[in-house]
Amino acid sequence: MSDNMPCGDVAYNVARNVQGHNVPRYYQMLLLLYPASFRAEYGEEMRAVFARRLRDAAGLPGVAWLWIAAFFETLWDAAAVHSDILRQDLRYTARTLGRTPGFTLTAILVIALGVGANTAAFSVTDFVLIRPLAFPEPDRLVMLWENVPQYSRMELSPANYRDWKRMSRSFESMGAFTTQPVNLVGQGEPERIDAAAVTADLLPTLGVQPLMGRLFTAAEDQPGAAGTVILSYRMWQSEFGGDAEIVGRRLNLDGSPSTVIGVMPREFSFPVSDTRLWIPAALPEALYQDRNNNFIEGVGRLKPGVSMEQARAEMNVIAGQLERQFPKENLHTAATVNRMRDELSQKSRGLLWALSGAAICVLLIACTNLANLLLARGIARQKELAVRTAIGAGRERLARQMITESLLLAFAGGGLGVLVAMAALPLMARLVPNTLPMAGMPAIDARVLLFAGLLTLGTGIAFGVGPAWRMGRGADLSGLREGSRAGGGRKERLRSALVMAEIMASVVLLVSAGMLMRALWRVQATDPGFRADGVLTMRTALPTPKYITEAARDQFYASVLSEVRRLPGVQSAAYTSFLPMTMGGGIWPVSIKGQNLQRAGGDVASMRFTTPGFFKTLRIPLLQGREPADSDTSSTPLVAAVSQSFVRKYWPDGNAIGRHFQFAFSDRVIVGVAADIRVRGLEQDSEPQVYLPYKQQGDGNYPFYVPKDLAILTMGTPEALAPAVQRIIRAADPEQPVSNVRTMAKIVEEQTASRTVQARLLGGFAALAFLLAAVGIHGLLSFAVSQRSREIGVRVALGATPRDILSMVLRQAAFVALAGVLPGAILAYQAGLAMQALLAGVKPDDPATYLAAAALCVAMTLFGSLLPAWRAVRVDPITALRAE
Amino acid sequence: MEKPEDLLPLPPATFHILMAVADEDRHGYAIIQDVAARTGGELKLSAGTLYRSIQRMLEQGLLVETLERPAPELDDERRRYYRITPFGAATARAEVTRLSHLVKLARACGFAPGRA
């Protein structure tokens, strides 16, 4: 409110003219700090007092002192007056809210749901997408990948990594790593530990100092160097109880001794949150020979001042040079440089934004509902406010009172909302991908609380200001008139518009949730090519050098498999390098008749070594020939079974048995053809598959592919079999850890786990929105009916039938619903386009989803108008008219 | 209806304002001057403190604004004048009783001025 009110000007002129003093404008400006109501009441007096003081002040120093004192006094006094009013308003608000507990509880609950949904969504989005990584200057950290056709993020070959590191100038330092689980023996049960093998410069590149001890030296990162290991904080605590003397202790990792040289800080996590220890990569020179052996990931720290674009440009120049130098191996091999923070799939990102969007929709609906509630309440309170105006409360004071009321409600709801968020967080946290270098889980911390506070404040203002403003304008003496019809047509129009907005937002949410649900069903209905039911799986990662020879491994497999097959209920059992959907990689170039086909050209297949019985266990149909058998050994010709798509690609005539192809350095002959399976998961296309007999792997070859995953088909419950199988493995090798014990069905289910969570969450939000919109419709119509009861009474008196009255109420409901559904459908289509990456091929104009959402909205409208319509029909004309 | 005791203890500014208007109606600036004179210049109420107190005292019924004005030639500033109500006087007396009781208690504990 401005101070240029007529009374202010009059006072100013009076002061100046009467006293002959020009009370400076500055004092008037100081008075602006007081609430307008106080200023209107006492501004004139205070100016006069100040003028007198100015007149009495002795000399220039006296005047100067008076001004300084006036400035600080005003700051203090104005704050005190504001807090007086606030206290008064809070007391008044608490009293009035206490008189209408139904309204108060509804409002607080609605805010709690809105704020809670957003706080939970924010805490996850912030954790995954916004918050900087826990490394020094994280913006300078990048991930480096080879960029080849089909794979923009292909791991590096050691040779290319070494050349990139040598030739580039954009980076302060560069390091590389590969995930490499290790077996830990001698600490209780043998255990399989998620670990990473890192080059000596990796941890310094990340810029993190150890909590205890030191990092790897270059000498320790050489083949043949004595084993060393750095522990994560979590590992140090869980396995060694935080032993202060841990540095220098020797551990048995993969059968060889390793000395603990350091422990990393608690918040350090790399490359994924599950990594529990780090060992030196110590890449042997032999691995630098093959530029197509891609298995390490590069990390670089940009020099200060070097931009991403500069680094990308330089790396692509280098990749071009290497392509010219190695035209065969590096054909079409460019470089991908990504900021580490952005190393997150488009899908995870889209999913989180979709959730945040849904949460905001819920909040908007909540605010709309509240604004509506407050408007209705305001209209009902018109008399009270008119009385207050009549006894001298200014509009500013009334508006201020309304804002205080909405803020008090908002903060009560916001506080409850934080509790809602805490309850929702465990479900939401399942959306955090574990592929990020972040320790811990999202939590409601100071940052999130600040967000919740601001959101609550914004909410309070959003739903409070509109009604307060209308109140400020609308409160006049007409409210005092007996029997006046409170609430004009304009107010009802505004309320209708608010309800339309609610319906619109809930249509968007319903359609989005519906599409995600359909996408989930579609993915779940995908045929993986194998059958998962009844299959128990577990992993026994055989360590080298203990199992470097084929003979040693054969003995282990033979003893385990023969014992397992003898267990009651077991139908078959087999070992394979990797079970489908547990590892997407293991891809090798294929060449036919000595043609040099290139990985870059798409001539690739996934390679797995298997024992006999693999097809039978996973019930993968064998279409032609036979599976790799025990009789295929190092002394017989190298054979392979391939998948149908492999045959289709190279021998479209379908006749593949007996054909030769070159794969993994050897010529192999096809003895069998199996149906295709989805190796990479339900939603990703898979390369053709090549299955090699486990006895043709040789000593020390492809250690990565040593069969380690055991699959058992049983007639009973698969889980029940686990203890017996673990006993068998312990008998075969007491030092061999068993990990990843789970059913095949669980592995397949995990493929859709994040989709399930996301559909459930969005569905939850949609249900919430739906409920709030129903409350909105109900509120609107109830109010309209109660306001129009006299009109209805007149109509009935004039001969309107209950049917007419019913259709009048329903018409209003139908109009509001339709006006909300139509724009809602258009917005939902836009949302669908934005979410397309999440929809697994479901079209954003999927008619069934729209029909379902529209039907739900119609049902909701009918449901919401039932009670008001019933009341309208029962209006008694005599009573309604007598009230006049 | 509020009792005088409900308002105790009185904030110092309130008590001083009651004393200033105890014997005659005064306008704001006169109250400030009177309080300053009474306290030997120790307490100089700011305009904000004064009117904030007055606003509350009016609401509490300790003061009323008077409609009587002194002769026009004296009333050159056309101010609002404030008069103590019987309730205001009762409240001031109640405060005096409370304070003297407190002083009596303090003396009994040996807190007399002039003693170590």
Interface residues (C-beta under 8 A of the other chain):
Chain A: V14 V18 Q19 Y34 F38 E41 Y42 E45 M46 A48 V49 F50 R52 R53 A69 A70 E73 T74 W76 D77 A78 A80 V81 D84
Chain B: H27 G28 Y29 I32 S46 A47 G48 T49 L50 Y51 R52 I54 Q55 R56 D76 E77 R78 R79 R80
